[in-house]
């Protein structure tokens, strides 16, 4: 089962005591700040969690598998994530 944004809002509501509306606004604000930084091509570092980085992929040659025709695949930006050592350790710890 996946953790959804609604689940995050619910947990903030339970743990911090914010109303669900306030918790939703906080979560939305955090995601907007992160999204804005990534759109600007900047790295986002969350201490104890990991780093989000935007990678630029250059245009390259590809092949249409149905026709065998050579095509040019456009350059694009892709999002990468690298977990922090603390997160990796906590995921692999014997509890």
Beta strands, then each sheet from edge to edge (+ up, - down):
strand 1: 44-46
strand 2: 50-57
strand 3: 60-63
strand 4: 70-73
strand 5: 76-83
sheet 1: 1+ 2- 5+
sheet 2: 3+ 4-
end
